[in-house]
Amino acid sequence: MADTFQSSDPIAAVQPLLAELAARAAEMEEARRLPADLAQKLAATGVLRMVTPKRFGGLESTPREIIEITETIARANASAGWCAMIASTTALNAAYMEPAFAEAIYAEPMAITGGVFAPMGRATLEGDHYRVTGRWQWGSGSANCTWLCGSCTLWENGEMKRLPSGAPDTRMMVFPASEATLIDTWHVMGLKGTGSGDIEVKDILVPKGRSVSLVSDKPREPGALYKFPAFGLLALGVCGVALGNARGALDAFHDLATVKKSQGSSKTLSERQSVQASFATCEAEWRAARAYLFAEIDRVWAVATQDGDIPMEMRADLRLACTHMTRSGADICRTLYDLGGGAALFESNDLQRRFRDAHAITQHIVTAPSTLELTGRILFGLPTDAGMV
């Protein structure tokens, strides 16, 4: 497979699309999904192949590049950034999958993949296949996918298989989108344009070689990106959207504040001292959270590029930075929404969408408050199952 996108600069490639992504945000919310033409335009830039291995024509970007690209898209439109992030990080499966199966899926330049990690399905071993039935929530971008995946608990001889820790043994099953039914359950407050409805399959066969475990398998690809902690990489994608969305909120408030005057006042919001102080504080919080995030990315990446494993403590530090960025982004959007006053309430104002999207992002499990508990256990030196760190 030719190195389709490797010679391009993905941030430069996506720049011509940003204005359209921003302009069509209301359309996306109305449709409750990423329009097919925009999905194809994003695919053509290569940004959906950030995590795809180079041997299959992907970018195999560094974690810093993945954040910067995701941030750029989400600054224009958080739902579009989310769909790009899901398509990209789902391709992590390619690094773990048997190469012949991965080639058939990921070497197609315009292929779009998506899916759900949560083990909401059941897979029963039948020879060289798994027989799979399941229904998964949160299938972001599924309507534009050619391949989908869903994690399943494994069953053999009528019993659930378990890991040595006692936790259920699970694997991600990858299947053609044509074998799945998409169920429109996506009636939500934020990230409306992601089309994150349910995915359902009934009694399909998935070859064993087209299944992976990000917990118990080892990556087959040798690149440093695939030594980077898998769940840290997923968390990076989520907080990358939060980072760009918060930047977009800062941009939107700046534009509003320079023209809006409160009722009975001759001054614009930007000329009021209290607003100046609050806006500066939000800017500082955004820059600080971003700098902390990139510092941890660079620290873990330096270890990933060397021999040996990445210590659990460093993986936990990365997750902490991702969660901090996600929650800081929501706090910033809340403050700016408040500062915007009544104007921010209207659907025509970007601040209300940024506020809603920020608080939808906080609900993802990889950056939810429970990750703070996980990191806290490690900071206190308490026994911790490192499988999900």
Disulfide bonds with the S-S distance in Angstrom:
none
